[in-house]
Amino acid sequence: MTCLRDAVPGEYLFDPFCGCGTSLLAARLKGLSCAGIETNPVAVAIARAKAAPATPEAVMVRAAELLATADTRERLPEGPFWQHCFSPEVLHAVCRFRTHFSKRITTGTDRVLCALLLGVLHGPNDSIPGLSNKMPASYAPSQEALLAYWTTNRLSPPEINVLEVLEKRANYLLSTPLNKVNSRVIHGDSRKQAPYRSLSGVDRVITSPPYFGLNSFLHDQWLRNWFLGNSKGTECLLDQTDTETYARDLARVWRQCASVCRPGATLVIRFGGVPGVQGVVPRTLLEDSLALADSGWKTLRCKPVFRKTNAPPALPFRPPAARPANEFELYGRLET
């Protein structure tokens, strides 16, 4: 993350829309203490794992223990989808893990193991091993679409060893120890005061709020939400009724951020437009929200973000969201 090039030990980073914890992981790699707020339970589980210390050996011991001791009284899901999604042995293993992780995730090792399972729940896809029949790695199409694809192409769920799949991912992702820093992820609404009560002394705010027009992250993560025991999950909490309402909601977040920052704290926001949403100028919308906050944030500069063109999807499923357009990074500073 280039905006952390000049970061020095002792600084404190905060992300009010931390998602799966990319900014928090970048802070940890730089040895910075960090905190984030997120509403989506799947993203919270993954982000918390990125902040947790764990070794591949400890994760695999815990995985074997849960498979051997988990409560098996929970009824397995039934129907054509589940029969085509997972082999019988894999479905039993997934449900044993689900019995535990849908109730409690407390230790660092459990957090990492849960995130690894969320990562391999979809797949296999390309070179990434997975537990399910062939499907996209980052999102889950509807049961009907997946079932139609599998049956039309005569695809069967793989007969695999769950522990072997987990061991490959654990060795790949955890082989290099990360810096031990104070890092936390708060499951809450970043517009409200409550999640901020334990925060103070923030030096850097680095974030990317949900773009206007991109207001649903639930339907494409339904399988991972099922694994965590969430019947509905959580929608994006920013009100996107119209641009004025959205800007006011976003202003509440910038106001809360300012309340926990040191004077002179820096601000980096990645933002952009959503194809198909007409009459919205992303930079104007973002700057309006900062002005409405009226909390001392001053815009210093903006620069465009250039991304490489993605390769066409390998599977015939339409992604849940169009690729953002006209993305930029806004740099600011808190002046009080």
C-alpha positions as CSV (number, residue, x, y, z in Angstrom):
1,M,0.0,0.0,0.0
2,T,1.9,3.1,-1.3
3,C,0.2,5.5,1.1
4,L,2.0,3.8,4.0
5,R,5.5,4.3,2.5
6,D,6.3,7.1,5.0
7,A,4.7,5.4,8.0
8,V,6.9,5.1,11.1
9,P,6.6,2.7,14.1
10,G,4.3,4.0,16.8
11,E,1.6,5.3,14.4
12,Y,-2.0,4.2,14.7
13,L,-4.0,3.4,11.6
14,F,-7.8,3.3,11.5
15,D,-10.3,2.1,8.8
16,P,-14.0,2.8,9.3
17,F,-14.9,0.6,6.4
18,C,-12.3,-2.1,6.8
19,G,-13.9,-4.9,4.8
20,C,-11.8,-8.0,4.8
21,G,-8.9,-6.1,6.4
22,T,-6.6,-5.2,3.5
23,S,-5.6,-1.9,5.1
24,L,-5.1,-3.5,8.5
25,L,-2.9,-6.2,7.1
26,A,-0.8,-3.5,5.3
27,A,-0.5,-1.7,8.7
28,R,0.6,-4.9,10.4
29,L,3.2,-5.5,7.7
30,K,4.6,-2.1,8.5
31,G,4.5,-2.8,12.3
32,L,1.7,-0.3,13.0
33,S,-1.1,-0.7,15.5
34,C,-4.5,-0.5,13.8
35,A,-8.2,-0.8,14.2
36,G,-11.2,-1.1,11.8
37,I,-15.0,-1.2,11.8
38,E,-17.1,-3.4,9.5
39,T,-20.7,-4.4,9.3
40,N,-20.5,-7.5,7.1
41,P,-20.1,-10.6,9.3
42,V,-18.2,-12.5,6.6
43,A,-15.7,-9.7,6.2
44,V,-15.4,-9.3,10.0
45,A,-14.4,-12.9,10.3
46,I,-11.8,-12.7,7.6
47,A,-10.4,-9.3,8.8
48,R,-10.1,-10.6,12.4
49,A,-8.1,-13.5,11.1
50,K,-5.6,-11.2,9.5
51,A,-5.0,-9.6,12.9
52,A,-4.6,-12.9,14.8
53,P,-1.3,-14.7,15.4
54,A,-1.4,-18.4,14.4
55,T,1.0,-21.0,13.0
56,P,0.1,-23.6,10.4
57,E,0.8,-26.4,13.0
58,A,-1.6,-24.9,15.6
59,V,-4.3,-24.4,13.0
60,M,-4.1,-28.0,11.8
61,V,-4.1,-29.4,15.3
62,R,-7.2,-27.4,16.0
63,A,-8.9,-28.5,12.7
64,A,-8.3,-32.1,13.5
65,E,-9.6,-31.6,17.0
66,L,-12.9,-30.0,15.8
67,L,-13.5,-32.7,13.3
68,A,-13.1,-35.3,15.9
69,T,-15.1,-33.7,18.7
70,A,-17.7,-31.3,17.1
71,D,-21.3,-31.9,18.0
72,T,-22.8,-34.0,15.1
73,R,-26.4,-33.7,16.2
74,E,-27.1,-30.8,13.7
75,R,-29.1,-32.0,10.8
76,L,-27.3,-31.9,7.4
77,P,-28.8,-29.6,4.8
78,E,-30.8,-31.6,2.2
79,G,-31.7,-31.2,-1.4
80,P,-30.2,-31.4,-4.9
81,F,-28.0,-28.3,-4.4
82,W,-26.2,-29.7,-1.4
83,Q,-25.8,-33.1,-3.0
84,H,-24.1,-31.5,-6.0
85,C,-22.2,-28.9,-4.1
86,F,-20.2,-31.1,-1.6
87,S,-19.4,-34.8,-1.6
88,P,-21.0,-36.6,1.4
89,E,-17.7,-36.8,3.4
90,V,-16.9,-33.1,2.8
91,L,-20.5,-32.0,3.7
92,H,-20.2,-33.8,7.0
93,A,-16.9,-32.1,7.7
94,V,-18.2,-28.6,6.7
95,C,-21.2,-29.0,8.9
96,R,-19.0,-30.1,11.9
97,F,-16.9,-27.0,11.5
98,R,-20.1,-24.9,11.1
99,T,-21.5,-26.3,14.3
100,H,-18.6,-24.8,16.1
101,F,-18.0,-21.6,14.2
102,S,-21.6,-20.5,14.0
103,K,-21.6,-20.4,17.8
104,R,-18.2,-19.0,18.9
105,I,-14.9,-17.8,17.6
106,T,-12.7,-16.6,20.4
107,T,-9.1,-17.6,20.1
108,G,-6.7,-16.4,17.4
109,T,-6.2,-19.9,16.1
110,D,-10.0,-20.4,15.7
111,R,-10.2,-17.0,13.9
112,V,-7.6,-18.1,11.4
113,L,-9.0,-21.5,10.9
114,C,-12.5,-20.1,10.3
115,A,-11.2,-17.6,7.7
116,L,-9.3,-20.4,6.0
117,L,-12.5,-22.4,5.8
118,L,-14.4,-19.4,4.4
119,G,-11.7,-19.1,1.7
120,V,-11.9,-22.7,0.6
121,L,-15.6,-23.1,0.9
122,H,-16.0,-22.1,-2.8
123,G,-14.0,-24.0,-5.4
124,P,-11.9,-25.5,-6.8
125,N,-11.2,-22.5,-9.0
126,D,-8.0,-22.3,-11.1
127,S,-5.1,-23.1,-8.9
128,I,-6.9,-22.5,-5.6
129,P,-8.0,-25.7,-3.9
130,G,-11.6,-25.7,-2.6
131,L,-14.2,-27.9,-1.0
132,S,-17.2,-27.5,-3.3
133,N,-18.1,-28.3,-6.9
134,K,-16.7,-25.9,-9.4
135,M,-17.8,-22.3,-8.7
136,P,-16.3,-18.8,-8.5
137,A,-13.8,-18.3,-5.7
138,S,-14.9,-14.9,-4.5
139,Y,-18.7,-15.1,-4.6
140,A,-21.5,-17.6,-4.8
141,P,-24.2,-17.4,-7.5
142,S,-27.7,-18.5,-6.7
143,Q,-28.4,-22.2,-5.9
144,E,-30.5,-22.4,-9.0
145,A,-27.7,-21.0,-11.3
146,L,-25.1,-23.3,-9.8
147,L,-27.2,-26.4,-9.9
148,A,-28.1,-25.7,-13.6
149,Y,-24.4,-25.3,-14.4
150,W,-23.3,-28.4,-12.6
151,T,-26.0,-30.6,-14.0
152,T,-25.6,-29.3,-17.6
153,N,-21.9,-29.9,-17.5
154,R,-22.1,-33.1,-15.5
155,L,-19.8,-31.8,-12.8
156,S,-19.6,-33.8,-9.6
157,P,-18.3,-32.5,-6.2
158,P,-14.7,-33.5,-5.6
159,E,-13.9,-36.4,-3.3
160,I,-11.1,-34.7,-1.3
161,N,-9.5,-34.7,2.1
162,V,-10.6,-31.6,3.9
163,L,-7.6,-31.5,6.2
164,E,-5.2,-31.7,3.2
165,V,-6.9,-28.8,1.5
166,L,-6.7,-26.7,4.8
167,E,-3.0,-27.7,5.3
168,K,-2.0,-26.4,1.8
169,R,-3.7,-23.1,2.4
170,A,-2.4,-22.8,6.0
171,N,1.2,-23.4,4.8
172,Y,0.8,-21.0,2.0
173,L,-0.7,-18.1,4.0
174,L,0.9,-18.6,7.4
175,S,4.4,-19.7,6.6
176,T,5.9,-16.2,7.1
177,P,5.3,-14.8,10.6
178,L,3.8,-11.3,10.7
179,N,4.6,-8.4,13.1
180,K,2.9,-8.6,16.4
181,V,1.0,-5.4,16.8
182,N,-2.2,-4.2,18.6
183,S,-4.9,-4.8,16.0
184,R,-8.6,-5.1,16.3
185,V,-11.7,-5.3,14.2
186,I,-15.0,-4.0,15.6
187,H,-18.3,-5.4,14.3
188,G,-20.5,-2.3,14.2
189,D,-21.9,0.7,12.4
190,S,-19.2,3.3,11.7
191,R,-21.8,6.1,11.5
192,K,-22.6,5.7,15.3
193,Q,-20.5,6.7,18.3
194,A,-20.5,3.4,20.1
195,P,-17.8,1.6,18.1
196,Y,-15.4,4.6,18.6
197,R,-15.6,4.7,22.4
198,S,-12.4,2.6,22.8
199,L,-10.5,4.4,20.1
200,S,-8.2,7.4,20.4
201,G,-4.9,8.8,19.1
202,V,-5.4,7.8,15.5
203,D,-2.7,9.1,13.1
204,R,-3.9,7.8,9.8
205,V,-7.3,7.1,8.4
206,I,-7.2,4.9,5.3
207,T,-10.4,3.6,3.9
208,S,-12.7,2.9,0.9
209,P,-16.4,3.4,1.7
210,P,-19.1,1.6,-0.4
211,Y,-19.5,3.5,-3.6
212,F,-22.8,5.1,-4.3
213,G,-25.0,2.6,-6.2
214,L,-23.2,-0.4,-4.8
215,N,-25.2,-1.1,-1.8
216,S,-25.7,-4.8,-1.4
217,F,-23.0,-7.3,-0.3
218,L,-25.3,-10.0,1.0
219,H,-26.6,-12.1,-1.9
220,D,-23.2,-13.0,-3.3
221,Q,-21.8,-14.2,0.1
222,W,-24.8,-16.3,1.1
223,L,-22.9,-19.6,1.3
224,R,-20.3,-18.1,3.7
225,N,-23.0,-16.4,5.7
226,W,-24.7,-19.9,6.0
227,F,-21.4,-21.3,7.3
228,L,-21.2,-18.6,10.0
229,G,-24.8,-19.3,11.1
230,N,-26.2,-16.0,9.8
231,S,-29.6,-16.3,8.3
232,K,-29.7,-12.8,6.8
233,G,-26.2,-11.2,7.2
234,T,-25.9,-7.4,7.2
235,E,-26.5,-5.0,4.4
236,C,-24.4,-1.9,3.8
237,L,-25.6,0.6,6.4
238,L,-25.1,3.8,4.4
239,D,-28.4,5.1,3.2
240,Q,-28.3,5.3,-0.6
241,T,-31.8,6.6,-1.2
242,D,-30.2,9.5,-3.0
243,T,-26.9,11.3,-3.2
244,E,-27.8,13.9,-0.6
245,T,-28.8,11.3,2.0
246,Y,-25.7,9.2,1.2
247,A,-23.4,12.3,1.6
248,R,-25.0,13.1,5.0
249,D,-24.6,9.5,6.1
250,L,-20.9,9.5,5.0
251,A,-20.4,12.8,6.7
252,R,-21.4,11.2,10.0
253,V,-18.5,8.7,9.5
254,W,-15.9,11.4,8.8
255,R,-17.1,13.3,11.9
256,Q,-16.7,10.2,14.1
257,C,-13.2,9.6,12.6
258,A,-12.1,13.1,13.4
259,S,-13.2,12.7,17.0
260,V,-10.6,9.9,17.6
261,C,-7.8,11.4,15.6
262,R,-4.8,13.4,16.6
263,P,-4.5,17.0,15.2
264,G,-2.7,16.7,11.9
265,A,-3.9,13.1,11.2
266,T,-3.8,12.2,7.6
267,L,-6.7,10.8,5.5
268,V,-6.7,8.6,2.4
269,I,-10.0,7.6,0.8
270,R,-10.3,5.5,-2.3
271,F,-13.5,6.2,-4.1
272,G,-15.1,5.9,-7.6
273,G,-18.2,5.5,-9.6
274,V,-20.4,2.5,-10.4
275,P,-21.2,1.9,-14.1
276,G,-24.9,2.4,-14.9
277,V,-25.4,5.0,-12.1
278,Q,-26.1,8.2,-14.0
279,G,-25.7,11.8,-12.9
280,V,-23.2,11.2,-10.1
281,V,-19.7,12.8,-10.0
282,P,-17.8,10.7,-7.5
283,R,-15.2,13.3,-6.4
284,T,-17.9,15.9,-5.9
285,L,-20.0,13.5,-3.9
286,L,-17.0,12.6,-1.6
287,E,-15.9,16.2,-1.1
288,D,-19.5,17.2,-0.3
289,S,-19.6,14.6,2.4
290,L,-16.3,15.9,3.9
291,A,-17.7,19.5,3.8
292,L,-20.9,18.3,5.5
293,A,-18.9,16.7,8.3
294,D,-17.5,20.1,9.2
295,S,-14.9,18.5,11.4
296,G,-11.6,19.9,10.2
297,W,-10.8,17.6,7.2
298,K,-9.1,19.5,4.5
299,T,-8.5,18.0,1.0
300,L,-4.9,18.2,-0.1
301,R,-5.0,16.4,-3.5
302,C,-6.6,13.7,-5.6
303,K,-4.9,11.3,-7.9
304,P,-6.5,8.7,-10.3
305,V,-6.2,5.0,-9.7
306,F,-5.2,2.9,-12.6
307,R,-5.9,-0.8,-12.6
308,K,-4.9,-3.6,-14.9
309,T,-7.7,-5.0,-17.1
310,N,-9.1,-8.2,-15.6
311,A,-9.0,-11.3,-17.6
312,P,-12.5,-12.6,-18.7
313,P,-14.1,-14.8,-16.1
314,A,-13.3,-18.5,-16.4
315,L,-16.8,-19.5,-15.4
316,P,-20.1,-18.4,-17.1
317,F,-21.5,-16.5,-14.1
318,R,-22.1,-12.8,-14.1
319,P,-20.1,-11.0,-11.3
320,P,-22.4,-9.5,-8.6
321,A,-21.1,-6.0,-9.3
322,A,-19.8,-4.1,-12.2
323,R,-16.1,-3.0,-12.2
324,P,-15.9,0.5,-10.6
325,A,-15.1,3.4,-12.9
326,N,-13.2,6.7,-12.5
327,E,-11.5,5.6,-9.3
328,F,-9.3,8.0,-7.4
329,E,-7.5,8.5,-4.1
330,L,-8.3,11.6,-2.1
331,Y,-5.6,12.8,0.4
332,G,-6.5,15.0,3.3
333,R,-5.4,16.2,6.7
334,L,-7.2,17.0,9.9
335,E,-6.8,20.7,10.8
336,T,-8.4,21.9,14.0
